[in-house]
């Protein structure tokens, strides 16, 4: 069951409550925040990555999640991605006056990752990330794709990642999450020069 509340046309905020047999999630998003976050999912590495999105995306992000971690981390990571995607979709509204596109290339020591995204309304993840290990600590690297796939599908974002360099799995993942935050900040900015919806079709 998903519930949405607290959307605002003057200050772009949303609160998502997602409760299933596998997870119980409350997520609050301020798209025009200051980079602050409060994140508790029970998955330490994932919490660390979410704080990077908030910090580098200049979001206000609060996530409290309880999931069936006795099974594994998959449901929690996937469902937080769903909730974040839904919050993004709500906060951008009809996208009037918004830049729409964003891109960032982030170095993290030897790793270099590009993220490019478009609030196209056609959600999809196209990721070319190659991890040298299957886990970062106890975190399965396959969950990086699962998280961003859920975000993209629910936010209606066309989302690309391209890895140019990297030998350390932690560095590759961190560069991807930071790049996503930066690209997100760029794409969601309001520009007075953008008249209406940023599309020749007049709708996204």
C-alpha positions as CSV (number, residue, x, y, z in Angstrom):
1,X,0.0,0.0,0.0
2,X,1.4,3.4,-1.0
3,X,0.2,6.7,0.3
4,X,1.3,10.2,-0.8
5,X,0.9,13.3,1.2
6,X,2.4,16.7,1.8
7,X,3.0,17.8,-1.8
8,X,3.4,21.5,-2.3
9,X,3.4,23.7,-5.4
10,X,5.4,26.5,-3.8
11,X,8.0,24.3,-2.0
12,X,8.5,21.1,-3.8
13,X,8.0,18.4,-1.1
14,X,6.4,15.0,-0.8
15,X,6.0,12.3,1.7
16,X,5.6,8.7,0.7
17,X,4.5,5.9,2.9
18,X,4.9,2.4,1.5
19,X,3.8,-0.7,3.5
20,X,4.0,-4.2,2.2
21,X,4.5,-7.7,3.7
22,X,8.2,-7.2,3.1
23,X,8.9,-3.5,4.0
24,X,7.5,-0.5,5.9
25,X,8.9,2.7,4.6
26,X,8.4,6.4,5.3
27,X,10.2,8.8,2.9
28,X,10.1,12.6,3.0
29,X,11.7,14.6,0.2
30,X,12.3,18.3,-0.1
31,X,13.5,18.9,-3.7
32,X,14.7,22.4,-2.8
33,X,16.6,21.4,0.3
34,X,20.1,22.0,1.6
35,X,21.7,18.6,1.4
36,X,20.6,17.4,4.8
37,X,19.5,13.9,5.4
38,X,18.3,11.4,8.0
39,X,18.5,7.9,6.7
40,X,17.8,4.6,8.6
41,X,17.2,1.5,6.5
42,X,19.2,-1.2,8.4
43,X,21.5,-1.5,5.5
44,X,24.6,0.5,6.4
45,X,26.3,0.9,3.0
46,X,22.9,1.8,1.4
47,X,22.4,4.5,4.1
48,X,25.8,5.9,3.2
49,X,24.9,6.1,-0.5
50,X,21.5,7.7,0.1
51,X,23.2,10.5,2.1
52,X,25.4,11.1,-0.9
53,X,22.4,11.6,-3.1
54,X,21.0,14.1,-0.6
55,X,24.2,16.0,-0.1
56,X,25.2,16.3,-3.7
57,X,21.6,16.7,-5.0
58,X,21.0,19.5,-2.4
59,X,17.9,17.6,-1.3
60,X,16.2,17.3,2.1
61,X,15.9,13.6,2.5
62,X,14.5,11.6,5.4
63,X,14.1,7.8,5.1
64,X,13.0,5.4,7.7
65,X,12.7,1.8,6.5
66,X,12.1,-1.5,8.2
67,X,12.5,-4.6,5.9
68,X,12.9,-8.3,6.0
69,X,16.7,-8.1,6.3
70,X,16.7,-11.6,7.7
71,X,15.9,-12.7,4.1
72,X,18.3,-10.2,2.4
73,X,18.7,-6.5,1.6
74,X,16.9,-6.7,-1.8
75,X,13.3,-5.8,-0.8
76,X,14.4,-2.9,1.4
77,X,16.7,-1.4,-1.3
78,X,14.2,-1.9,-4.1
79,X,11.3,-0.5,-2.1
80,X,13.2,2.6,-1.0
81,X,14.0,3.1,-4.7
82,X,10.2,2.9,-5.5
83,X,9.4,5.4,-2.7
84,X,12.1,7.8,-3.9
85,X,11.0,7.6,-7.5
86,X,7.4,8.3,-6.4
87,X,8.5,11.3,-4.4
88,X,10.5,12.7,-7.3
89,X,7.5,12.2,-9.6
90,X,5.3,14.1,-7.2
91,X,7.6,16.9,-6.5
92,X,8.4,17.8,-10.1
93,X,4.7,17.9,-11.0
94,X,4.0,18.8,-14.6
95,X,7.7,19.9,-14.9
96,X,6.8,23.5,-16.0
97,X,9.7,25.8,-15.8
98,X,12.1,22.9,-15.1
99,X,15.4,22.4,-16.8
100,X,14.5,18.7,-17.4
101,X,18.0,17.3,-18.3
102,X,21.0,16.8,-16.0
103,X,24.4,15.2,-16.3
104,X,27.4,14.9,-14.1
105,X,30.8,13.1,-14.3
106,X,32.2,12.3,-10.8
107,X,35.7,11.1,-10.0
108,X,36.2,9.0,-6.8
109,X,39.9,8.2,-6.6
110,X,40.6,5.8,-9.5
111,X,36.9,5.5,-10.4
112,X,35.1,7.8,-12.9
113,X,31.4,7.6,-13.5
114,X,29.0,9.6,-15.7
115,X,25.3,9.9,-14.9
116,X,22.9,11.6,-17.4
117,X,19.2,11.8,-16.9
118,X,16.0,13.1,-18.5
119,X,12.6,13.6,-16.8
120,X,11.1,12.2,-20.0
121,X,8.1,10.5,-18.4
122,X,9.5,7.2,-19.9
123,X,11.2,5.5,-17.0
124,X,14.2,3.3,-17.8
125,X,17.7,2.5,-16.5
126,X,20.6,2.0,-18.9
127,X,23.6,1.3,-16.7
128,X,27.1,0.2,-17.7
129,X,28.8,-0.3,-14.4
130,X,31.3,-3.1,-13.9
131,X,32.1,-4.0,-10.4
132,X,35.2,-6.1,-9.6
133,X,33.6,-7.8,-6.6
134,X,30.1,-9.1,-5.9
135,X,29.8,-7.4,-2.6
136,X,30.8,-4.2,-0.9
137,X,31.1,-5.4,2.7
138,X,27.8,-7.3,3.0
139,X,26.1,-5.2,0.3
140,X,25.4,-7.1,-3.0
141,X,26.6,-4.9,-5.8
142,X,23.7,-6.0,-8.0
143,X,21.4,-3.9,-5.7
144,X,22.9,-0.7,-7.2
145,X,21.1,-1.5,-10.5
146,X,18.0,-2.6,-8.6
147,X,17.8,0.6,-6.7
148,X,18.2,2.9,-9.7
149,X,15.9,0.8,-11.8
150,X,13.2,1.3,-9.2
151,X,13.9,5.1,-9.0
152,X,13.8,5.5,-12.8
153,X,10.6,3.5,-13.3
154,X,8.7,5.3,-10.7
155,X,10.0,8.8,-11.3
156,X,9.6,8.6,-15.1
157,X,13.3,9.2,-15.6
158,X,15.5,8.0,-18.5
159,X,18.6,7.3,-16.5
160,X,22.1,6.4,-17.9
161,X,25.3,5.5,-16.2
162,X,28.6,5.1,-18.0
163,X,31.7,4.0,-16.1
164,X,35.0,5.3,-17.6
165,X,37.3,3.9,-15.0
166,X,37.3,2.1,-11.7
167,X,38.9,-0.9,-9.9
168,X,37.4,-0.5,-6.4
169,X,33.7,-1.5,-6.1
170,X,33.1,1.0,-3.2
171,X,34.5,3.8,-5.3
172,X,32.5,2.9,-8.4
173,X,29.2,2.8,-6.5
174,X,30.0,6.0,-4.6
175,X,30.8,7.8,-7.8
176,X,27.5,6.7,-9.3
177,X,25.4,7.8,-6.4
178,X,27.2,11.2,-6.2
179,X,26.8,11.7,-9.9
180,X,23.1,10.9,-9.7
181,X,22.7,13.5,-7.0
182,X,24.5,16.2,-9.0
183,X,22.6,15.3,-12.2
184,X,19.3,15.4,-10.3
185,X,20.0,18.8,-8.9
186,X,20.7,20.1,-12.4
187,X,17.7,18.6,-14.0
188,X,15.2,19.7,-11.4
189,X,16.3,23.4,-11.2
190,X,13.7,25.9,-12.2
191,X,14.8,28.4,-14.9
192,X,12.8,31.6,-15.6
193,X,13.7,31.3,-19.3
194,X,11.8,28.0,-19.6
195,X,8.3,28.8,-20.7
196,X,5.9,26.1,-19.6
197,X,6.9,22.4,-20.0
198,X,10.4,21.9,-21.5
199,X,9.2,19.9,-24.5
200,X,8.1,20.8,-28.1
201,X,5.1,18.4,-27.4
202,X,3.9,20.6,-24.6
203,X,3.7,17.8,-22.2
204,X,6.0,15.2,-20.6
